[in-house]
């Protein structure tokens, strides 16, 4: 009785059930017995150099087709991506929307197939040759590592079986299985006898019936489409009962993702290709950060998470600015936001980490973006991402405005002056004291495009006290590590500073 184990190193299994359109978003999970047999035969041709299948291949197919396997399923989540591909229409606006559905599986998890078949010695030897040479199962994206297991190695897992019964917590699915050589020949004789051509009807130039059960496993999809097959010849449908495929990545990740000490996360942004959008301008950092925040808070499901909400369990606002700041970044320097840095000095707990891991997309009337969690860890881990520096988290005593500084209070000459407000902002965060400060002139402000930045939050009641904004050079009494953001909207990207290699401060 051979037992097979399949591991998907990319963490994804792509396969559309037979008879379903790709845009229905369905996944054939687990892979049907027919699909596994086709993959084994294809491997014989591609990896073992067959020109004709050996006798052992016929014996192997007959033995496996005579029984229906059972599956031990690892935890999996139904997911999909959407793509827009051009059509033959010359207009660039004419595109077709394609759903790429897949099952998301742990990269080290194994799908086990228990096949209660009696194999001859040469069939078993051939199976032991074929299985480790499998490159993929399903579509080519489903890279696979496969092996033959000994009986003692079979692991526990959710069971999908053809002899199951309808009960709570299961759902019926139909999988294709192959037929044995004898059953195929009986079916073929009946099919040919019932297809006597009508008077005057021409016989097809190419026989639509494969000669044997093994030949039926090797025909390509174009052959089936050419001859109008709605179900591949040499197959039968078997009803399996399995646990429903999960559709909530958040809940699955919450169960399997370990908690790690973290105070910083980095999210990557991708644009919505359907509307041919590009990534948002850096000038829209405030509304994008607010959108990320609203989406994360919705994912909390009323769970207490002060580091994201900025409120204590009783509902009172936190003090000390130790909750999360969401800061838009332009790591490639093209003037558009490509990442969002989430930094909480108080740390990111389990609930916050689960929300960040489950974030997939951002939706608003004027924005539709996809998000990917690039990393989760300590602030120092993000000083460099790939081959790019992230100056916002470097250490320095001299800093310069990356985004406009908006005073959190009305400016007054004798009280709440600009320099006093900067000092108060530093003090409230426990940062080193200000020693020098200079204000950018109009030309520097214009060159940095600060006048184009969105500088007011979405809710009217949270508008800045005054419409004024500034670009600043500041020097602190000792070095400190970023991110450093001060003033109104500082938790959403306004008042963000980066290290200034050469201090331009001339005095306060």
C-alpha positions, 0 to 999 in steps of 0.5 A: 500500500503506497503512501505519498507525501507532497510538500509545496515549498512556495506555500501555494497549490494551484489547480482548477477543478475539471469542468470549472472556469478559472474565474469561478475561483475554485481550487481542486483540493485535495488534488484528484487521483486522476491529476496525480496519475497524469503527473506521474505518467508525464514525469516518466516521459519528461524525466525518465526518457520514455518514448513508450510507457513500459509494462510497469507503468501499465501495472502501476496505473491499473493498480492505482486506478482500481482503488480510491485513495484517502487524504490527510490534509494539512491546514490550508486557506482558500486565496486568490489574486486578480490579473488583467491581461490584454485581449486581441482588441487593439484598444489598450483599455480592453483587458480580461480579468483573470482570477488565480485561485489557490490554496495557501499551505504551510511551506513545510506542511505535507499532504499525505495520500494513502493509496490502498493499492497492491503493487507488483514489485516492478510497479512499486519500483517504478513508483519509487523512481517517479515520485521524487522526480515530480516537479509540480502538481497542478499548474506549473506554479505549484512546485512540489517536493514529493516522496514515498512514505513508509507506513509508520511515517503517515502523519495525522491530519484532517481526513478526506475520504471517499467512504465518508458520510455527510456530517457537520463540519464536512462538505462533499466534493467531486474528484476525478479518478481514473479507470482500470484497463479492463473497465476502460475497454468495456466502456470504449466498446459501449461508447463506439457502439452507441455512436453510429454516425447518422446518415450523411454525417462524416466521420471525424478525421481523428479518432476521439477515443484514446486506445487504452486507459493509459493513453487516456491519461496522456491526452492534452486539453486541446484534444479534449476541447477539439472533440467536445469532451466535457469529462475526460475519457477514462475517468469516473467521478468520486464523491469525497467528504472533507473539512471545508477549505478555510476562507479566512487567512486571519483566523488561520494565521492566528492559529499558526503564526508564532508571537515574536517580540516586535515593535515595527512592521513594514508593509509593501504597497501594490497598485490596482492594475484594473484601474491602471492606477499607479502608487499614490504620491508621497504627498498623499501619505496622510490619507494613505496612513489613515486608510491603513489604520482604519483597515487594521482597526476593523480587523481587531473585531473589538479586541483590545489593542492599545498599540493600534487604537491609541486608547487604553482598555478603559477608552481613554487616550494613551499618553507619551506617543508610545502607540503606533505611528504609520509612516508612508515611505518612498524607498525607490525614490520615485516620488510615490509611496511604496511602503508603510512603516508601522512603529509602536515604541510600546511594542506590537502584541499578538492582536496587533501582529495578527491584524498586520499579518491578515492585511491584504488590501486597502479600499477607499473611494479614491484608493484601491491598493494591495498590501504585503507584510514584508517584515515584523520585528525590532526597529533596528531590523529595518534600517536596510531593506534589500539593497535600500537604506531606510533613513527614517530609522537611522540614528542621528542628532541632526534631522531635516523634514521629510514631510511638512511639520504642522504645529499642533497648537495655534502659533503665538509670539509669547506662548506656543511659538514654533520652537516651543512647540517643537521642544514640547513635542520632543519632551512628550516623547522622551526624546533628547532636547532641542539645541538648534533649529532653522526654518526652511525658506520658501524656495526650499519648501517649494523644492520639496513639494511640501505645499502639495501635501495633504495636511488635514486628517479626514474627519472635519473635527480633527483638522489642524488648529491652523493651516500653516506648515513648515520645513525644519532643520533640528539638532538634538543634544544627543543622537537618537534613533528614528522614526522621528515624527512630530506635530499634528498628524505625526502618527500618520506621517506628517512631521516626519524627519530623516537624518541630515548629514550636515547640520543646517541649523543656525540657532533657535 
